[in-house]
C-alpha cells in the first residue's frame, strides 16, 4: 500500500512537471506578450524597460529555466498584470471563494442527483421514473449561463427577492449555488448503475431470506451502485472547487475561474502558469484520492 | 371413364422431366417472406417505440427545417440594420422582435442556428473519428504504445481547454473553422478512452483470432472488425457530443471568443440578450429557449439511442 502511494506520488509529480512545461511553451508561443497591450500608450523605452524587469527580453528557454528554478523554490512569481501582487496571493484570495461556492453547490446538487437516480430505478417505467429522468436531462440541457440569467431576471429583477450579483453574505450565495447545483442534479448514471445491480444474484438472495425492501435498497443496492459513481467524483470535486468562469462572471464573484480566464486572455504568463499548475495539481490529487478511496469502499479492488 | 382417359392422356403427354423432384422446392420452403432485420433496423424498430426519443428526433428535424427555410420567411435579412426599429418587442411583422441595431431576430435566430448546428455536428464528428482511431490503435496494440498514449491523454485532460482554445483562436483568427478546430481538440480524449476499453475486450474474441489467422493486417482488423463492433457506442457518444459542442460554442461566445457580428450563432444571441435582459427580456428568452430545446432534443435522442442499442436495458 505504502509502495503504491509513493509510486503514484512520483508519477503525479512527473505528470505535473510535463504538464507545466507544455503549458509554458503553449503560453509563450501565443503572439504578443503581456506588455504589448500597452502599445501606443507607453513610450517604447519604458516598455522595453518593463520587459527587462520581468525578464521577458530573454530567450524563451532561459525564461523557462528561470521559471522552473523559482518554482522548485516554491516561488510562483509576481502577476504581470496586477502590479505588485504575487500569484500565491491571488490564489490565496480567490480560492476560498471558489471553493466555498463549489462545495455548497456540490453538497446541494450531488445528493439530489443520486437520490433522483435511486427513485427512478426503484419506480422504473412509472411516472416518478419519467419525472426524475426529465429533471436529469434538463440539468444537462440548460446551459449554466442561461439558467443564471433567467434566475436573475425572475428573482432579482422581477420579484426583487435576492440580490442580482456580488458575494457578500448568505443571501448572495443562493442563486449561484443553485445554478452550480442544478447541473449536478443528473441521476441518470446512478439510475443505470442501480438497474444493473437489481438483477444481481445477491439481491435475489437478500429478497429470498426476507430482507425488507427499504434495507435491500439502501444496504444492498445503493452501496454497490455507488461504487462506479465514486470514480467520477474526483474530477467533479476538483472542477467544483476550482471555480466556474461562467457563474463567477455572471454573479461577479471574485473566484479563481474569473481570474484564470482574465489571465489567459491577458497573457499574464506567471498568473496563468501558476493557476494552471494549481488546477492540474488539484485534479491529479483528487483523482489520486478517489483511487485510494475506491480501495477503501470496495474490498475487491484493494490495491496491492 | 372418359374423364380418366383424358387424365392419362395428359400424364403420358408430359415430358419425363416433369416427374423429377423440383430442385427449387427446398429453397422455396425456406424463403424469408419478411424483410431482413439486421442490427440497425432492429435498433430503429426499438427506437421508434420510444416515444420520448422520437420526440427528440422530431424536434431536431423541425429545428433543422427552420434553420434552412426560416430566414426566407423573415421580413429582412439577418444583417439588415434599421435604427428606427431597434429593440422592438415580438410582433406580427418581426415574429421574434428586433435587436439593438434593429435587425430582425427571427432571421438572426435561424441563421445563427445554421452556424450552431454546423459547428455542433462537425465539432462532434471530427474528434469522434480521431478518438476512435487513437483508442482503437491504443487498445489493439497495447503495451508501451498504449501506455504512452494513455499518459499523453492524462496530461492533455489536465490542461484546462481554455488555453489551447485561445491559442488556436489567436493563431487562426475568429471564424467557424478555428472554433470547430479548437472545440475538436478538447473532445477526443473521452471517446478514445472508452473505445480503447471496448477494443481491449473485443480483441481477444474468436472473430479477431480468425481474421488474424486469415492474414489480415492489424490496421484492417481495427478498421474492419473492431471499430464496426464499437459502432453502437460511437453513435451514442456522437449524438450526446453534439449538444455539448453547441454548449461549448455558446460558452466561447460568452467569453467573447465566438462568432463575430454580423454573423451570429445561438450562443452569441443569448450572450447579447443577456446584456439587455433587464429591459428587453425577450432578447434573452428566445435564443435561450431555442438552445435549451436543441440540447434537450439531442440528449433525448442520444439517450433513446443508447437504450435501443444496449441489450442489458431492453425489456
Interface residues (C-beta under 8 A of the other chain):
Chain A: X15 X18 X19 X22 X23 X26 X27 X29 X30 X31 X130 X133 X137 X138 X140 X141 X142 X143 X145 X146 X149 X150 X152 X153 X157 X188 X192 X195 X196 X245 X246 X249 X250 X260 X261 X264 X265 X272 X276 X279 X280 X283 X284
Chain B: X52 X151 X154 X155 X158 X159 X160 X162 X163 X164 X166 X167 X170 X171 X243 X247 X250 X251 X254 X255 X270 X271 X274 X277 X278 X281 X284 X285 X288 X291 X292 X295 X296 X299 X300 X303 X312 X313
